[in-house]
Amino acid sequence: MEPKDDYARAINAHYDHAGGLEAAIDRGLRVAGHDLATLRPEDLAAVDQFHLGGPGSTRALLARAGLPQGAAVLDVGGGLGGAARALALEAECRVTVLDLTAAFVRVGVNLTARTGLSSRVRFGQGDATRLPFGAASFDAVWAQHSAMNIPDKGALYGECCRVLRPGGRLALHEVLAGPAGAVRYPVPWARTAALSDLAAPDMLRGLLGAAGLREAAWEDVTAEARRSAERLLGRLAAPEGPPPLGPHLFLGPGTVELMQNLALNLAEGRVTVAQGVFLKE
Ligand SMILES: C[S@@+](CC[C@H](N)C(=O)[O-])C[C@H]1O[C@@H](n2cnc3c(N)ncnc32)[C@H](O)[C@@H]1O
């Protein structure tokens, strides 16, 4: 679906910077030695889990979140659906991915079909601040690096709370504002400050409480995130060129600079990273 407003257009232009994403992923898979005819979800992890720590941080959040087996989960800002497919496989969840970037939704649908998970993972395109779902539709909301482009976080978390059933939970893993001052741009979620909106940790926790979500767990994971950013930067900037699969397939040729700034922002305390679990009572 074509984006309808300037904000949606800007998000789509940022995350679909390079175009031709599925063909680029297929080329990368071939170069990495994967068999396209028997594609496995884990073959995609370097490109479809677009958050610090990759599949490891998804697994850590899953362990922390305590989702019941078979839970109905909304992955808000779920991108290409890597985390959604991991939840479907590892906890038999039925996951709905909602994302504003049309290319992620289109390619995510195809990758899900190609990995045999369409019965458990479905996709929709839309804005996380206006969720197209009824009240109390989900056992859990999953949000990994989903809020960094969203200025109206009151609306975002209000909507997350609305679609959760009582007793349901929000599991989040987010990049947040750090204590050391302004972020250096460009970064992987925004080429300029205009598309970025980071909440400070206490502000975020306050917003979640005001939305009706009680904190059950909160953990600063900046140190792990920093190590992961530095590892990925090392791979992307390797003298022999970037790896076959990675965020450069959608962010384009400037990806090394985006990752350099992210690593620097983490090292200098300009951004922090936290994970948390919040309950609707
Ligand atoms: C850094 S990516 C993370 C994607 C995914 N959660 C993951 O971990 O792989 C941020 C995602 O948020 C999506 N996004 C940004 N603003 C959004 C909004 N207002 N509504 C829905 N999705 C949004 C982007 O399209 C992008 O896919």
The ligand as an ORCA input file, in Angstrom:
! r2SCAN-3c Opt
* xyz 0 1
  C      14.461     -0.498     13.867
  S      13.119     -1.198     13.024
  C      12.777     -2.616     14.025
  C      11.975     -3.654     13.308
  C      11.685     -4.916     14.126
  N      10.994     -4.613     15.365
  C      12.924     -5.692     14.400
  O      13.353     -5.694     15.557
  O      13.469     -6.296     13.468
  C      11.777     -0.083     13.420
  C      10.496     -0.472     12.737
  O       9.437      0.361     13.213
  C       8.589      0.628     12.114
  N       7.816      1.840     12.435
  C       8.290      3.096     12.612
  N       7.282      3.940     12.932
  C       6.152      3.195     12.939
  C       4.786      3.475     13.205
  N       4.375      4.719     13.524
  N       3.911      2.469     13.139
  C       4.306      1.209     12.824
  N       5.578      0.882     12.565
  C       6.493      1.855     12.629
  C       9.511      0.768     10.942
  O       8.851      0.604      9.717
  C      10.523     -0.332     11.229
  O      10.134     -1.543     10.651
*
